[in-house]
Structures are given as structure tokens and as C-alpha cells.
Amino acid sequence: MATLKPTATSSTAPDEVEQHSLPATVAYHLLPGLLILAVTVAAVPVVTAAGLPPIAALLLALLVAQLPVQLGHLLIQGWRRNGRLSLAGIVLYREPLRWWLYPLLVVGMLAWSWLCWFALNPISTTLKTVFACVPPGFAANSSADAASLVGIPALRCWSRAAPISSSTC
């Protein structure tokens, strides 16, 4: 078993971070996704047996697979850099924004997501035929699936598939 040897260096020198190789870059992007997929596939029967929608298995996988792996990797890098479990020098740009930028970012992200949704909506039927082999438990039939999991009436009202009535809005 390999042991981690902390090397205490200055946390203000970001140029000392060495660039990883192309195979490492591919591994850093694909391995967490494969782990999330494996946990999701394993959790779907348990989640559906509990009466929850299948998307809850994905949320569970994000909680028990993605969060520990990615946060653990960052903390290990902090240990190697600082000699202690710290994100100093690893996660940069931690200064808060001006208060008026937060609502502007929310409006901008909502506008961008709606634009992308409307732009990609025409190809959704093509994608449904391409991914027809996906088991029904893994396919979200509408955005109401996510809204029903969250349980917020406002999200149900935003969904085109959810019926809008006085009891939900």
C-alpha cells in the first residue's frame, strides 16, 4: 500500500503544480462517471422497491460515489501540497463575488438553460430512437420525474408534462 508523504510547500505558488498526462486526464474524467454509473445501476432496484422514482438512485450515487471520490482527491492533493488536509492552494478563486452578481448569474443560467432546451428540443425524438435500448427505469420521461422527487409545487408547475391545477400551484 502506497503511503502519502506530505511535502509542505508554499500555497501561494500555483506554477509549481505539474500538469498531468493525457491518460491521467481521461482517467480523471471517466472513472468517476463509471463509478457513478455502477452505483446507480446497483441502487435502482433498491430505490424503486422503496417506492421512489429511479432518478433517486442517481442522486444517491452522486452522494455516496461522486462526492467522496472527488472531494477525497482534492484533499489528498492538499495533503501533498500543504502537509495537512486543506484545500488551500488547490481550490483557487475562493473570493466571494459582489452581491448583485448572484441574481445576475441565476438569471443568466436560467436563460442559458432555456435557450439550450429550446435549441435541443427538436432533436429529442431522434435521441429517443437512438437510445431506445435504455431500460425504462433509467429514462426520464419528463421533467416531472425530477419535480416529483423534489416535491416542490413550483417545479411541478414549470414542467410541461405535469398537470397544472390549484392543488399543485
N, C-alpha and C positions, 0 to 999 in steps of 0.2 A: 504494500500500500504506500502510495506516494504521500509524503508529508509536505505541507506548505511551509515554506521558510519566508517569514516576513522580511522585506527589505525596506527599511524606513528611508524614504526619500522625500524631498520637498514636494508638497502637494500643490505648489504653485507653478510647476514646470510641466505644462501639458505636452511639450515637444519631446519629452523622454518616453512617451508611450510608443511602443513599437507597433507597426502595422502588421496585422496577421495575414496569413496567406489566403489565396483564393479558396482552397479546400476548407480552410477553417471558416471563412465567411459563409460558404454554402452550408457547412455543418451548423453554424450558429443560427442560420435562418430555418433550416429544415428540421433539425432534431426536436426543438420544442414543439413544432407543429405535429410531428409524428407522435410525440408523447401525448399531446392533447387529443389527437385522433384516437389513440389506443384507449385512453381513459374514457373518452366519450362513448366509444363502441362498447366498452365493458359496462358502462353505467346506464346505458339506455334501457335495458331490461329491468334494472332495479328501479329506475326513476319512473318508468311507465307503470310498473307494478304498484308503485306508491300513489298512482293517480295524478302524477304531474305530467305536463307536456314534455315531449322528448328534448326540447331545447334546454330544459333544466339540466340534462346530462352534460351539455356543452358548458353551461355556467359552472357546474360542479368541477369539470375538467380544468377550466380556467383557474378555479380557486385552488385545487389540490395539485395540479401539474404545472401550469404556466407560472403562477406567482412564485412558488418556492424555487423553481429552477432558475428563472431569470433574476430574481432578487438574490438568490444564493450566488449566482455567477458574479453579479456586481459586488456583493460583499466580499467574495474571495479576491477579486481584483483590488478592492480597497485594503484588504489584509496584506496583500503582496506589496502594495504601494506605500501604505501608511504604517504598517506594523500593528494595526488594530482593525476591528470590524467597523469600517467607516466608508461613507460614500464621498468623502472629501477628495477632490482631485479626480474622481471617477465620473460623477454626475455633475456636469458643468452647467452653467447658466441657471443658477438657482435664485437669482434675484427676482423679487415679485414685480409684476407689471403695474402700471398706473391703473387706478380703479376703473377708469372709464373705458379701458381696453377690454375688460372682461365681457361686458354686454356686447361690445362690438364684435368680439370673437365668437360669441354664441350666435349672434345674428348672421355673421359671415359663414359659420359652419353649417347652420341650418339652410341658408340659401345655397351653399355649395352642394349639400346632400340632396336637396330638392332638384337642383339642376342636373346632378348626376342621375337621379332616379328617373326624371323625365327623359333624359337623353338615352338611358339604357333600357327603358321600358319596352320599346319596340322589339328588341331582340330577346325578350324574356321567353317568348313562345319557342324560339329556336333553341334557347338554352334548356328549356324543359324537355325538348325531344332529345337533345344531346345527353342530358343527364337523367334519362328515363330509367336507368338501371339503379339509381339511388333508392334504397329502401324507403317506404313511405314514412317510417318513423323519423328519418333524418331530414326529410324535406319540409321546409316551412311553406305551408300552402298560402299563407297570407301574413301580413304584418300583425294581424290579430292574434297569431300564435304567441308572439313576443309580448303583446299587450296583455294577453290573458295571464301570462306568467307573472308579469309585474303587478297586475291588478289595479292599475291606476285608471280611473274612468276617463281621464283626459286622453290617455294614449289610445283607449278603445275608440274614442270619438275621432281621432286622427286617422284611424285605419279605414280604408275604403271598404274592407270586407266586413267589418263589424257593424251590426245594425245600430243606428243612432236612435235612441229613444230617451224619454225623460228620465228613465231609471238609470241610465249609464252616464248621462251628461248633466 
